[in-house]
């Protein structure tokens, strides 16, 4: 097996998290009373139950490295995630950054900042 990471992210409600992440291609591979694992291709996200989390003050984040950031954001948009920064969830579409790589951001239903960086 090659080296890999599995970010641990908060979820206020596993059913809502499964519905949200499932809307853009993640599938559940494991769930119990305190842990949820979802996969999309080579990306594995693990969620821990955090029912008292306030999405407006969440400081959780992770980075996803993908071969095609535009394709991932097309899936976010097709799932109905808008660009209004005052709502949750929302996206900030990918742009080439000053350091040379393309990056966009998705903020999920629990306020987690998910940076999507193109390989």
Biopython code that builds the backbone (N, CA, C, O; Angstrom):
import numpy as np
from Bio.PDB.StructureBuilder import StructureBuilder

atoms = [
    (1, "UNK", "N", (0.845, -1.188, 0.000)),
    (1, "UNK", "CA", (0.000, 0.000, 0.000)),
    (1, "UNK", "C", (0.885, 1.243, 0.000)),
    (1, "UNK", "O", (1.888, 1.291, 0.711)),
    (2, "UNK", "N", (0.521, 2.235, -0.784)),
    (2, "UNK", "CA", (1.267, 3.489, -0.804)),
    (2, "UNK", "C", (0.866, 4.343, 0.387)),
    (2, "UNK", "O", (-0.191, 4.142, 0.985)),
    (3, "UNK", "N", (1.725, 5.302, 0.721)),
    (3, "UNK", "CA", (1.402, 6.220, 1.811)),
    (3, "UNK", "C", (0.121, 6.965, 1.479)),
    (3, "UNK", "O", (-0.135, 7.292, 0.320)),
    (4, "UNK", "N", (-0.676, 7.229, 2.495)),
    (4, "UNK", "CA", (-1.892, 7.997, 2.298)),
    (4, "UNK", "C", (-2.327, 8.610, 3.618)),
    (4, "UNK", "O", (-1.823, 8.235, 4.677)),
    (5, "UNK", "N", (-3.250, 9.542, 3.559)),
    (5, "UNK", "CA", (-3.806, 10.165, 4.758)),
    (5, "UNK", "C", (-5.318, 10.084, 4.693)),
    (5, "UNK", "O", (-5.912, 10.077, 3.615)),
    (6, "UNK", "N", (-5.922, 10.024, 5.855)),
    (6, "UNK", "CA", (-7.383, 10.027, 5.927)),
    (6, "UNK", "C", (-7.791, 11.098, 6.924)),
    (6, "UNK", "O", (-7.776, 10.857, 8.132)),
    (7, "UNK", "N", (-8.156, 12.283, 6.434)),
    (7, "UNK", "CA", (-8.551, 13.362, 7.340)),
    (7, "UNK", "C", (-9.716, 12.934, 8.232)),
    (7, "UNK", "O", (-10.633, 12.247, 7.783)),
    (8, "UNK", "N", (-9.670, 13.344, 9.493)),
    (8, "UNK", "CA", (-10.753, 13.119, 10.444)),
    (8, "UNK", "C", (-11.505, 14.421, 10.610)),
    (8, "UNK", "O", (-10.957, 15.405, 11.108)),
    (9, "UNK", "N", (-12.763, 14.428, 10.194)),
    (9, "UNK", "CA", (-13.576, 15.640, 10.151)),
    (9, "UNK", "C", (-14.805, 15.491, 11.039)),
    (9, "UNK", "O", (-15.265, 14.374, 11.278)),
    (10, "UNK", "N", (-15.340, 16.607, 11.529)),
    (10, "UNK", "CA", (-16.519, 16.529, 12.385)),
    (10, "UNK", "C", (-17.806, 16.376, 11.579)),
    (10, "UNK", "O", (-17.909, 16.836, 10.442)),
    (11, "UNK", "N", (-18.776, 15.722, 12.196)),
    (11, "UNK", "CA", (-20.117, 15.602, 11.629)),
    (11, "UNK", "C", (-21.123, 15.779, 12.762)),
    (11, "UNK", "O", (-21.040, 15.104, 13.788)),
    (12, "UNK", "N", (-22.065, 16.681, 12.570)),
    (12, "UNK", "CA", (-23.117, 16.833, 13.571)),
    (12, "UNK", "C", (-24.126, 15.705, 13.484)),
    (12, "UNK", "O", (-24.782, 15.375, 14.472)),
    (13, "UNK", "N", (-24.253, 15.101, 12.284)),
    (13, "UNK", "CA", (-25.254, 14.061, 12.065)),
    (13, "UNK", "C", (-24.774, 13.189, 10.909)),
    (13, "UNK", "O", (-24.640, 13.672, 9.784)),
    (14, "UNK", "N", (-24.517, 11.915, 11.173)),
    (14, "UNK", "CA", (-23.967, 11.040, 10.142)),
    (14, "UNK", "C", (-24.899, 10.869, 8.944)),
    (14, "UNK", "O", (-24.423, 10.789, 7.811)),
    (15, "UNK", "N", (-26.202, 10.812, 9.164)),
    (15, "UNK", "CA", (-27.131, 10.661, 8.028)),
    (15, "UNK", "C", (-27.050, 11.867, 7.104)),
    (15, "UNK", "O", (-27.030, 11.712, 5.883)),
    (16, "UNK", "N", (-27.003, 13.082, 7.681)),
    (16, "UNK", "CA", (-26.897, 14.291, 6.860)),
    (16, "UNK", "C", (-25.546, 14.350, 6.147)),
    (16, "UNK", "O", (-25.477, 14.761, 4.989)),
    (17, "UNK", "N", (-24.481, 13.945, 6.825)),
    (17, "UNK", "CA", (-23.154, 13.929, 6.212)),
    (17, "UNK", "C", (-23.119, 12.957, 5.040)),
    (17, "UNK", "O", (-22.570, 13.273, 3.985)),
    (18, "UNK", "N", (-23.706, 11.770, 5.220)),
    (18, "UNK", "CA", (-23.752, 10.796, 4.127)),
    (18, "UNK", "C", (-24.545, 11.334, 2.942)),
    (18, "UNK", "O", (-24.144, 11.151, 1.793)),
    (19, "UNK", "N", (-25.653, 11.988, 3.210)),
    (19, "UNK", "CA", (-26.475, 12.551, 2.134)),
    (19, "UNK", "C", (-25.699, 13.647, 1.397)),
    (19, "UNK", "O", (-25.680, 13.684, 0.167)),
    (20, "UNK", "N", (-25.058, 14.540, 2.164)),
    (20, "UNK", "CA", (-24.322, 15.650, 1.570)),
    (20, "UNK", "C", (-23.152, 15.154, 0.729)),
    (20, "UNK", "O", (-23.082, 15.460, -0.461)),
    (21, "UNK", "N", (-22.238, 14.401, 1.318)),
    (21, "UNK", "CA", (-21.059, 13.938, 0.584)),
    (21, "UNK", "C", (-21.442, 12.935, -0.509)),
    (21, "UNK", "O", (-20.767, 12.851, -1.535)),
    (22, "UNK", "N", (-22.507, 12.184, -0.297)),
    (22, "UNK", "CA", (-22.993, 11.258, -1.317)),
    (22, "UNK", "C", (-23.500, 11.985, -2.553)),
    (22, "UNK", "O", (-23.474, 11.434, -3.653)),
    (23, "UNK", "N", (-23.963, 13.221, -2.378)),
    (23, "UNK", "CA", (-24.510, 13.977, -3.516)),
    (23, "UNK", "C", (-23.450, 14.339, -4.553)),
    (23, "UNK", "O", (-23.790, 14.692, -5.682)),
    (24, "UNK", "N", (-22.176, 14.256, -4.187)),
    (24, "UNK", "CA", (-21.120, 14.501, -5.177)),
    (24, "UNK", "C", (-20.108, 13.358, -5.235)),
    (24, "UNK", "O", (-18.918, 13.574, -5.465)),
    (25, "UNK", "N", (-20.608, 12.131, -5.022)),
    (25, "UNK", "CA", (-19.823, 10.961, -5.388)),
    (25, "UNK", "C", (-19.146, 10.163, -4.294)),
    (25, "UNK", "O", (-18.505, 9.156, -4.596)),
    (26, "UNK", "N", (-19.257, 10.563, -3.039)),
    (26, "UNK", "CA", (-18.674, 9.764, -1.966)),
    (26, "UNK", "C", (-19.648, 8.660, -1.576)),
    (26, "UNK", "O", (-20.862, 8.860, -1.588)),
    (27, "UNK", "N", (-19.107, 7.495, -1.231)),
    (27, "UNK", "CA", (-19.937, 6.385, -0.764)),
    (27, "UNK", "C", (-19.478, 5.952, 0.624)),
    (27, "UNK", "O", (-18.294, 6.005, 0.955)),
    (28, "UNK", "N", (-20.441, 5.528, 1.417)),
    (28, "UNK", "CA", (-20.161, 5.057, 2.770)),
    (28, "UNK", "C", (-19.495, 3.691, 2.694)),
    (28, "UNK", "O", (-19.964, 2.800, 1.984)),
    (29, "UNK", "N", (-18.394, 3.531, 3.433)),
    (29, "UNK", "CA", (-17.770, 2.221, 3.546)),
    (29, "UNK", "C", (-17.842, 1.685, 4.967)),
    (29, "UNK", "O", (-17.653, 0.489, 5.188)),
    (30, "UNK", "N", (-18.114, 2.565, 5.942)),
    (30, "UNK", "CA", (-18.220, 2.133, 7.329)),
    (30, "UNK", "C", (-18.992, 3.179, 8.112)),
    (30, "UNK", "O", (-18.837, 4.380, 7.886)),
    (31, "UNK", "N", (-19.829, 2.712, 9.038)),
    (31, "UNK", "CA", (-20.484, 3.613, 9.984)),
    (31, "UNK", "C", (-20.851, 2.826, 11.232)),
    (31, "UNK", "O", (-21.291, 1.679, 11.155)),
    (32, "UNK", "N", (-20.661, 3.467, 12.393)),
    (32, "UNK", "CA", (-21.185, 2.951, 13.647)),
    (32, "UNK", "C", (-21.677, 4.158, 14.443)),
    (32, "UNK", "O", (-21.921, 5.215, 13.860)),
    (33, "UNK", "N", (-21.826, 4.027, 15.742)),
    (33, "UNK", "CA", (-22.387, 5.128, 16.536)),
    (33, "UNK", "C", (-21.468, 6.334, 16.664)),
    (33, "UNK", "O", (-21.928, 7.422, 17.011)),
    (34, "UNK", "N", (-20.166, 6.161, 16.388)),
    (34, "UNK", "CA", (-19.243, 7.274, 16.604)),
    (34, "UNK", "C", (-18.297, 7.555, 15.442)),
    (34, "UNK", "O", (-17.503, 8.494, 15.506)),
    (35, "UNK", "N", (-18.372, 6.752, 14.377)),
    (35, "UNK", "CA", (-17.397, 6.921, 13.283)),
    (35, "UNK", "C", (-18.054, 6.621, 11.942)),
    (35, "UNK", "O", (-18.868, 5.705, 11.828)),
    (36, "UNK", "N", (-17.692, 7.403, 10.929)),
    (36, "UNK", "CA", (-18.194, 7.245, 9.563)),
    (36, "UNK", "C", (-17.008, 7.365, 8.615)),
    (36, "UNK", "O", (-16.173, 8.256, 8.768)),
    (37, "UNK", "N", (-16.935, 6.468, 7.635)),
    (37, "UNK", "CA", (-15.900, 6.546, 6.606)),
    (37, "UNK", "C", (-16.580, 6.605, 5.248)),
    (37, "UNK", "O", (-17.471, 5.808, 4.951)),
    (38, "UNK", "N", (-16.146, 7.571, 4.415)),
    (38, "UNK", "CA", (-16.683, 7.729, 3.066)),
    (38, "UNK", "C", (-15.524, 7.823, 2.082)),
    (38, "UNK", "O", (-14.460, 8.355, 2.401)),
    (39, "UNK", "N", (-15.751, 7.291, 0.871)),
    (39, "UNK", "CA", (-14.697, 7.191, -0.132)),
    (39, "UNK", "C", (-15.208, 7.702, -1.475)),
    (39, "UNK", "O", (-16.362, 7.492, -1.847)),
    (40, "UNK", "N", (-14.311, 8.378, -2.188)),
    (40, "UNK", "CA", (-14.549, 8.772, -3.582)),
    (40, "UNK", "C", (-13.233, 8.541, -4.307)),
    (40, "UNK", "O", (-12.271, 9.282, -4.101)),
    (41, "UNK", "N", (-13.182, 7.525, -5.151)),
    (41, "UNK", "CA", (-11.922, 7.189, -5.814)),
    (41, "UNK", "C", (-10.861, 6.919, -4.770)),
    (41, "UNK", "O", (-11.051, 6.072, -3.897)),
    (42, "UNK", "N", (-9.744, 7.629, -4.846)),
    (42, "UNK", "CA", (-8.659, 7.456, -3.890)),
    (42, "UNK", "C", (-8.751, 8.339, -2.663)),
    (42, "UNK", "O", (-7.834, 8.340, -1.842)),
    (43, "UNK", "N", (-9.841, 9.098, -2.513)),
    (43, "UNK", "CA", (-9.994, 9.999, -1.376)),
    (43, "UNK", "C", (-10.824, 9.308, -0.301)),
    (43, "UNK", "O", (-11.937, 8.847, -0.555)),
    (44, "UNK", "N", (-10.267, 9.246, 0.898)),
    (44, "UNK", "CA", (-10.968, 8.672, 2.045)),
    (44, "UNK", "C", (-11.151, 9.768, 3.080)),
    (44, "UNK", "O", (-10.186, 10.413, 3.489)),
    (45, "UNK", "N", (-12.394, 9.977, 3.504)),
    (45, "UNK", "CA", (-12.700, 10.926, 4.571)),
    (45, "UNK", "C", (-13.301, 10.162, 5.732)),
    (45, "UNK", "O", (-14.208, 9.350, 5.550)),
    (46, "UNK", "N", (-12.794, 10.424, 6.929)),
    (46, "UNK", "CA", (-13.339, 9.811, 8.138)),
    (46, "UNK", "C", (-13.977, 10.908, 8.977)),
    (46, "UNK", "O", (-13.416, 11.993, 9.133)),
    (47, "UNK", "N", (-15.141, 10.617, 9.509)),
    (47, "UNK", "CA", (-15.905, 11.595, 10.281)),
    (47, "UNK", "C", (-16.140, 11.079, 11.692)),
    (47, "UNK", "O", (-16.452, 9.905, 11.891)),
    (48, "UNK", "N", (-15.989, 11.959, 12.662)),
    (48, "UNK", "CA", (-16.322, 11.648, 14.047)),
    (48, "UNK", "C", (-17.558, 12.448, 14.420)),
    (48, "UNK", "O", (-17.765, 13.551, 13.915)),
    (49, "UNK", "N", (-18.368, 11.902, 15.293)),
    (49, "UNK", "CA", (-19.604, 12.548, 15.696)),
    (49, "UNK", "C", (-19.302, 13.724, 16.619)),
    (49, "UNK", "O", (-18.595, 13.587, 17.617)),
    (50, "UNK", "N", (-19.856, 14.885, 16.261)),
    (50, "UNK", "CA", (-19.667, 16.128, 17.024)),
    (50, "UNK", "C", (-20.992, 16.897, 16.973)),
    (50, "UNK", "O", (-21.084, 17.918, 16.292)),
    (51, "UNK", "N", (-22.022, 16.414, 17.690)),
    (51, "UNK", "CA", (-23.359, 16.999, 17.566)),
    (51, "UNK", "C", (-23.473, 18.445, 18.044)),
    (51, "UNK", "O", (-24.402, 19.146, 17.641)),
    (52, "UNK", "N", (-22.560, 18.906, 18.884)),
    (52, "UNK", "CA", (-22.633, 20.274, 19.407)),
    (52, "UNK", "C", (-21.846, 21.288, 18.584)),
    (52, "UNK", "O", (-21.765, 22.457, 18.963)),
    (53, "UNK", "N", (-21.272, 20.864, 17.476)),
    (53, "UNK", "CA", (-20.470, 21.758, 16.642)),
    (53, "UNK", "C", (-21.324, 22.899, 16.090)),
    (53, "UNK", "O", (-22.439, 22.678, 15.617)),
    (54, "UNK", "N", (-20.796, 24.103, 16.153)),
    (54, "UNK", "CA", (-21.434, 25.274, 15.545)),
    (54, "UNK", "C", (-20.735, 25.531, 14.202)),
    (54, "UNK", "O", (-19.579, 25.953, 14.190)),
    (55, "UNK", "N", (-21.418, 25.282, 13.066)),
    (55, "UNK", "CA", (-20.782, 25.463, 11.762)),
    (55, "UNK", "C", (-20.235, 26.880, 11.539)),
    (55, "UNK", "O", (-19.274, 27.062, 10.790)),
    (56, "UNK", "N", (-20.837, 27.872, 12.178)),
    (56, "UNK", "CA", (-20.391, 29.255, 11.985)),
    (56, "UNK", "C", (-19.049, 29.534, 12.649)),
    (56, "UNK", "O", (-18.359, 30.480, 12.269)),
    (57, "UNK", "N", (-18.667, 28.723, 13.638)),
    (57, "UNK", "CA", (-17.408, 28.960, 14.332)),
    (57, "UNK", "C", (-16.426, 27.792, 14.174)),
    (57, "UNK", "O", (-15.378, 27.769, 14.819)),
    (58, "UNK", "N", (-16.766, 26.831, 13.322)),
    (58, "UNK", "CA", (-15.888, 25.675, 13.130)),
    (58, "UNK", "C", (-14.543, 26.112, 12.573)),
    (58, "UNK", "O", (-14.475, 26.987, 11.710)),
    (59, "UNK", "N", (-13.483, 25.505, 13.066)),
    (59, "UNK", "CA", (-12.133, 25.788, 12.582)),
    (59, "UNK", "C", (-11.514, 24.552, 11.927)),
    (59, "UNK", "O", (-10.319, 24.545, 11.633)),
    (60, "UNK", "N", (-12.307, 23.513, 11.697)),
    (60, "UNK", "CA", (-11.802, 22.290, 11.085)),
    (60, "UNK", "C", (-11.530, 22.502, 9.597)),
    (60, "UNK", "O", (-12.239, 23.254, 8.928)),
    (61, "UNK", "N", (-10.485, 21.823, 9.084)),
    (61, "UNK", "CA", (-10.168, 21.941, 7.665)),
    (61, "UNK", "C", (-9.345, 20.742, 7.218)),
    (61, "UNK", "O", (-8.800, 20.000, 8.036)),
    (62, "UNK", "N", (-9.266, 20.571, 5.906)),
    (62, "UNK", "CA", (-8.397, 19.555, 5.310)),
    (62, "UNK", "C", (-8.092, 19.972, 3.877)),
    (62, "UNK", "O", (-8.737, 20.863, 3.324)),
    (63, "UNK", "N", (-7.102, 19.315, 3.289)),
    (63, "UNK", "CA", (-6.761, 19.522, 1.877)),
    (63, "UNK", "C", (-6.958, 18.218, 1.124)),
    (63, "UNK", "O", (-6.551, 17.154, 1.591)),
    (64, "UNK", "N", (-7.578, 18.302, -0.033)),
    (64, "UNK", "CA", (-7.716, 17.165, -0.928)),
    (64, "UNK", "C", (-6.893, 17.473, -2.168)),
    (64, "UNK", "O", (-7.052, 18.537, -2.766)),
    (65, "UNK", "N", (-6.026, 16.564, -2.560)),
    (65, "UNK", "CA", (-5.220, 16.716, -3.766)),
    (65, "UNK", "C", (-5.862, 15.877, -4.859)),
    (65, "UNK", "O", (-6.041, 14.669, -4.703)),
    (66, "UNK", "N", (-6.204, 16.523, -5.962)),
    (66, "UNK", "CA", (-6.912, 15.841, -7.053)),
    (66, "UNK", "C", (-6.238, 16.151, -8.385)),
    (66, "UNK", "O", (-5.519, 17.142, -8.512)),
    (67, "UNK", "N", (-6.475, 15.294, -9.376)),
    (67, "UNK", "CA", (-5.913, 15.521, -10.703)),
    (67, "UNK", "C", (-6.689, 16.562, -11.492)),
    (67, "UNK", "O", (-6.129, 17.201, -12.383)),
    (68, "UNK", "N", (-7.981, 16.747, -11.180)),
    (68, "UNK", "CA", (-8.819, 17.676, -11.939)),
    (68, "UNK", "C", (-9.746, 18.429, -10.990)),
    (68, "UNK", "O", (-10.857, 17.983, -10.706)),
    (69, "UNK", "N", (-9.272, 19.580, -10.503)),
    (69, "UNK", "CA", (-10.065, 20.387, -9.567)),
    (69, "UNK", "C", (-11.362, 20.873, -10.209)),
    (69, "UNK", "O", (-12.402, 20.905, -9.552)),
    (70, "UNK", "N", (-11.310, 21.250, -11.486)),
    (70, "UNK", "CA", (-12.519, 21.744, -12.150)),
    (70, "UNK", "C", (-13.607, 20.676, -12.178)),
    (70, "UNK", "O", (-14.785, 20.989, -12.005)),
    (71, "UNK", "N", (-13.223, 19.419, -12.395)),
    (71, "UNK", "CA", (-14.210, 18.338, -12.418)),
    (71, "UNK", "C", (-14.844, 18.148, -11.043)),
    (71, "UNK", "O", (-16.050, 17.926, -10.945)),
    (72, "UNK", "N", (-14.046, 18.233, -9.983)),
    (72, "UNK", "CA", (-14.604, 18.085, -8.639)),
    (72, "UNK", "C", (-15.574, 19.223, -8.343)),
    (72, "UNK", "O", (-16.632, 19.001, -7.755)),
    (73, "UNK", "N", (-15.219, 20.437, -8.746)),
    (73, "UNK", "CA", (-16.108, 21.568, -8.489)),
    (73, "UNK", "C", (-17.357, 21.513, -9.362)),
    (73, "UNK", "O", (-18.412, 22.002, -8.958)),
    (74, "UNK", "N", (-17.254, 20.933, -10.539)),
    (74, "UNK", "CA", (-18.456, 20.715, -11.358)),
    (74, "UNK", "C", (-19.408, 19.780, -10.619)),
    (74, "UNK", "O", (-20.623, 19.975, -10.659)),
    (75, "UNK", "N", (-18.863, 18.762, -9.943)),
    (75, "UNK", "CA", (-19.697, 17.855, -9.155)),
    (75, "UNK", "C", (-20.310, 18.571, -7.956)),
    (75, "UNK", "O", (-21.474, 18.335, -7.632)),
    (76, "UNK", "N", (-19.550, 19.439, -7.292)),
    (76, "UNK", "CA", (-20.101, 20.234, -6.187)),
    (76, "UNK", "C", (-21.270, 21.086, -6.680)),
    (76, "UNK", "O", (-22.332, 21.124, -6.059)),
    (77, "UNK", "N", (-21.058, 21.763, -7.803)),
    (77, "UNK", "CA", (-22.101, 22.648, -8.348)),
    (77, "UNK", "C", (-23.328, 21.835, -8.777)),
    (77, "UNK", "O", (-24.461, 22.259, -8.548)),
    (78, "UNK", "N", (-23.108, 20.669, -9.399)),
    (78, "UNK", "CA", (-24.220, 19.815, -9.823)),
    (78, "UNK", "C", (-25.019, 19.326, -8.624)),
    (78, "UNK", "O", (-26.209, 19.039, -8.749)),
    (79, "UNK", "N", (-24.376, 19.229, -7.460)),
    (79, "UNK", "CA", (-25.060, 18.815, -6.228)),
    (79, "UNK", "C", (-25.828, 19.974, -5.590)),
    (79, "UNK", "O", (-26.475, 19.804, -4.557)),
    (80, "UNK", "N", (-25.750, 21.153, -6.214)),
    (80, "UNK", "CA", (-26.514, 22.290, -5.724)),
    (80, "UNK", "C", (-25.782, 23.189, -4.748)),
    (80, "UNK", "O", (-26.405, 24.041, -4.115)),
    (81, "UNK", "N", (-24.472, 23.021, -4.609)),
    (81, "UNK", "CA", (-23.710, 23.870, -3.700)),
    (81, "UNK", "C", (-23.430, 25.193, -4.401)),
    (81, "UNK", "O", (-22.828, 25.224, -5.474)),
    (82, "UNK", "N", (-23.871, 26.277, -3.787)),
    (82, "UNK", "CA", (-23.736, 27.593, -4.385)),
    (82, "UNK", "C", (-22.459, 28.311, -3.979)),
    (82, "UNK", "O", (-21.625, 27.785, -3.241)),
    (83, "UNK", "N", (-22.335, 29.534, -4.488)),
    (83, "UNK", "CA", (-21.128, 30.326, -4.271)),
    (83, "UNK", "C", (-21.300, 31.444, -3.249)),
    (83, "UNK", "O", (-20.376, 32.234, -3.057)),
    (84, "UNK", "N", (-22.452, 31.534, -2.589)),
    (84, "UNK", "CA", (-22.678, 32.585, -1.599)),
    (84, "UNK", "C", (-21.841, 32.299, -0.356)),
    (84, "UNK", "O", (-22.101, 31.318, 0.341)),
    (85, "UNK", "N", (-20.829, 33.142, -0.058)),
    (85, "UNK", "CA", (-19.943, 32.862, 1.070)),
    (85, "UNK", "C", (-20.627, 32.978, 2.431)),
    (85, "UNK", "O", (-20.037, 32.620, 3.450)),
    (86, "UNK", "N", (-21.845, 33.467, 2.459)),
    (86, "UNK", "CA", (-22.573, 33.624, 3.719)),
    (86, "UNK", "C", (-23.462, 32.435, 4.025)),
    (86, "UNK", "O", (-24.168, 32.434, 5.034)),
    (87, "UNK", "N", (-23.440, 31.418, 3.166)),
    (87, "UNK", "CA", (-24.255, 30.226, 3.391)),
    (87, "UNK", "C", (-23.353, 29.018, 3.599)),
    (87, "UNK", "O", (-22.174, 29.038, 3.244)),
    (88, "UNK", "N", (-23.913, 27.985, 4.170)),
    (88, "UNK", "CA", (-23.229, 26.707, 4.326)),
    (88, "UNK", "C", (-24.152, 25.643, 3.796)),
    (88, "UNK", "O", (-25.292, 25.552, 4.251)),
    (89, "UNK", "N", (-23.723, 24.849, 2.872)),
    (89, "UNK", "CA", (-22.398, 24.792, 2.270)),
    (89, "UNK", "C", (-22.210, 25.871, 1.200)),
    (89, "UNK", "O", (-23.172, 26.507, 0.767)),
    (90, "UNK", "N", (-20.967, 26.065, 0.786)),
    (90, "UNK", "CA", (-20.673, 26.972, -0.323)),
    (90, "UNK", "C", (-19.331, 26.588, -0.945)),
    (90, "UNK", "O", (-18.540, 25.857, -0.349)),
    (91, "UNK", "N", (-19.093, 27.097, -2.155)),
    (91, "UNK", "CA", (-17.820, 26.880, -2.828)),
    (91, "UNK", "C", (-17.207, 28.209, -3.227)),
    (91, "UNK", "O", (-17.902, 29.201, -3.445)),
    (92, "UNK", "N", (-15.897, 28.199, -3.316)),
    (92, "UNK", "CA", (-15.111, 29.260, -3.925)),
    (92, "UNK", "C", (-14.364, 28.549, -5.047)),
    (92, "UNK", "O", (-13.492, 27.720, -4.786)),
    (93, "UNK", "N", (-14.699, 28.869, -6.286)),
    (93, "UNK", "CA", (-14.214, 28.117, -7.438)),
    (93, "UNK", "C", (-12.697, 28.158, -7.565)),
    (93, "UNK", "O", (-12.058, 29.115, -7.129)),
    (94, "UNK", "N", (-12.122, 27.113, -8.165)),
    (94, "UNK", "CA", (-10.658, 27.027, -8.287)),
    (94, "UNK", "C", (-10.078, 28.153, -9.130)),
    (94, "UNK", "O", (-10.638, 28.566, -10.145)),
    (95, "UNK", "N", (-8.935, 28.628, -8.665)),
    (95, "UNK", "CA", (-8.156, 29.626, -9.393)),
    (95, "UNK", "C", (-6.685, 29.261, -9.232)),
    (95, "UNK", "O", (-6.294, 28.643, -8.242)),
    (96, "UNK", "N", (-5.875, 29.649, -10.217)),
    (96, "UNK", "CA", (-4.440, 29.452, -10.093)),
    (96, "UNK", "C", (-3.917, 30.446, -9.066)),
    (96, "UNK", "O", (-4.134, 31.653, -9.175)),
    (97, "UNK", "N", (-3.232, 29.915, -8.078)),
    (97, "UNK", "CA", (-2.728, 30.729, -6.977)),
    (97, "UNK", "C", (-1.371, 31.329, -7.319)),
    (97, "UNK", "O", (-0.726, 30.912, -8.281)),
    (98, "UNK", "N", (-0.942, 32.298, -6.537)),
    (98, "UNK", "CA", (0.346, 32.960, -6.774)),
    (98, "UNK", "C", (1.512, 31.973, -6.693)),
    (98, "UNK", "O", (2.563, 32.218, -7.285)),
    (99, "UNK", "N", (1.347, 30.878, -5.981)),
    (99, "UNK", "CA", (2.389, 29.864, -5.836)),
    (99, "UNK", "C", (2.319, 28.823, -6.947)),
    (99, "UNK", "O", (3.050, 27.833, -6.919)),
    (100, "UNK", "N", (1.426, 29.048, -7.941)),
    (100, "UNK", "CA", (1.448, 28.268, -9.164)),
    (100, "UNK", "C", (0.477, 27.115, -9.289)),
    (100, "UNK", "O", (0.338, 26.551, -10.374)),
    (101, "UNK", "N", (-0.204, 26.742, -8.210)),
    (101, "UNK", "CA", (-1.131, 25.614, -8.297)),
    (101, "UNK", "C", (-2.576, 26.112, -8.265)),
    (101, "UNK", "O", (-2.874, 27.180, -7.730)),
    (102, "UNK", "N", (-3.457, 25.312, -8.849)),
    (102, "UNK", "CA", (-4.875, 25.644, -8.862)),
    (102, "UNK", "C", (-5.517, 25.138, -7.575)),
    (102, "UNK", "O", (-5.330, 23.984, -7.191)),
    (103, "UNK", "N", (-6.284, 26.022, -6.905)),
    (103, "UNK", "CA", (-6.941, 25.645, -5.658)),
    (103, "UNK", "C", (-8.315, 26.296, -5.585)),
    (103, "UNK", "O", (-8.500, 27.443, -5.993)),
    (104, "UNK", "N", (-9.269, 25.544, -5.060)),
    (104, "UNK", "CA", (-10.591, 26.055, -4.742)),
    (104, "UNK", "C", (-10.964, 25.570, -3.351)),
    (104, "UNK", "O", (-10.251, 24.774, -2.741)),
    (105, "UNK", "N", (-12.093, 26.063, -2.863)),
    (105, "UNK", "CA", (-12.513, 25.737, -1.504)),
    (105, "UNK", "C", (-13.981, 25.357, -1.503)),
    (105, "UNK", "O", (-14.796, 25.959, -2.202)),
    (106, "UNK", "N", (-14.304, 24.345, -0.703)),
    (106, "UNK", "CA", (-15.692, 24.005, -0.415)),
    (106, "UNK", "C", (-15.839, 24.027, 1.100)),
    (106, "UNK", "O", (-15.038, 23.424, 1.814)),
    (107, "UNK", "N", (-16.851, 24.714, 1.586)),
    (107, "UNK", "CA", (-17.169, 24.685, 3.009)),
    (107, "UNK", "C", (-18.409, 23.813, 3.153)),
    (107, "UNK", "O", (-19.448, 24.094, 2.556)),
    (108, "UNK", "N", (-18.292, 22.750, 3.953)),
    (108, "UNK", "CA", (-19.370, 21.771, 4.017)),
    (108, "UNK", "C", (-20.483, 22.184, 4.988)),
    (108, "UNK", "O", (-20.449, 23.278, 5.550)),
    (109, "UNK", "N", (-21.449, 21.317, 5.175)),
    (109, "UNK", "CA", (-22.627, 21.628, 5.993)),
    (109, "UNK", "C", (-22.293, 21.814, 7.471)),
    (109, "UNK", "O", (-23.090, 22.381, 8.219)),
    (110, "UNK", "N", (-21.121, 21.342, 7.896)),
    (110, "UNK", "CA", (-20.710, 21.486, 9.286)),
    (110, "UNK", "C", (-19.667, 22.577, 9.470)),
    (110, "UNK", "O", (-19.097, 22.718, 10.552)),
    (111, "UNK", "N", (-19.413, 23.355, 8.411)),
    (111, "UNK", "CA", (-18.471, 24.462, 8.493)),
    (111, "UNK", "C", (-17.027, 24.069, 8.264)),
    (111, "UNK", "O", (-16.134, 24.894, 8.459)),
    (112, "UNK", "N", (-16.766, 22.835, 7.857)),
    (112, "UNK", "CA", (-15.395, 22.398, 7.593)),
    (112, "UNK", "C", (-14.908, 22.974, 6.268)),
    (112, "UNK", "O", (-15.590, 22.869, 5.248)),
    (113, "UNK", "N", (-13.736, 23.575, 6.291)),
    (113, "UNK", "CA", (-13.094, 24.140, 5.109)),
    (113, "UNK", "C", (-12.332, 23.030, 4.401)),
    (113, "UNK", "O", (-11.374, 22.479, 4.944)),
    (114, "UNK", "N", (-12.764, 22.704, 3.184)),
    (114, "UNK", "CA", (-12.127, 21.657, 2.392)),
    (114, "UNK", "C", (-11.423, 22.328, 1.220)),
    (114, "UNK", "O", (-12.069, 22.779, 0.274)),
    (115, "UNK", "N", (-10.091, 22.390, 1.288)),
    (115, "UNK", "CA", (-9.320, 22.941, 0.182)),
    (115, "UNK", "C", (-9.121, 21.832, -0.851)),
    (115, "UNK", "O", (-8.764, 20.706, -0.506)),
    (116, "UNK", "N", (-9.353, 22.161, -2.102)),
    (116, "UNK", "CA", (-9.152, 21.208, -3.196)),
    (116, "UNK", "C", (-8.024, 21.777, -4.047)),
    (116, "UNK", "O", (-8.163, 22.826, -4.675)),
    (117, "UNK", "N", (-6.890, 21.052, -4.051)),
    (117, "UNK", "CA", (-5.693, 21.511, -4.753)),
    (117, "UNK", "C", (-5.410, 20.546, -5.891)),
    (117, "UNK", "O", (-5.377, 19.330, -5.706)),
    (118, "UNK", "N", (-5.206, 21.117, -7.079)),
    (118, "UNK", "CA", (-4.927, 20.281, -8.244)),
    (118, "UNK", "C", (-3.468, 19.824, -8.232)),
    (118, "UNK", "O", (-2.555, 20.622, -8.022)),
    (119, "UNK", "N", (-3.268, 18.527, -8.461)),
    (119, "UNK", "CA", (-1.917, 17.959, -8.507)),
    (119, "UNK", "C", (-1.105, 18.605, -9.618)),
    (119, "UNK", "O", (0.060, 18.259, -9.813)),
]
sb = StructureBuilder()
sb.init_structure("model")
sb.init_model(0)
sb.init_chain("A")
sb.init_seg("    ")
for serial, (resi, resn, name, xyz) in enumerate(atoms, 1):
    if name == "N":
        sb.init_residue(resn, " ", resi, " ")
    sb.init_atom(name, np.array(xyz, "f"), 0.0, 1.0, " ", f" {name:<3s}", serial, name[0])
structure = sb.get_structure()
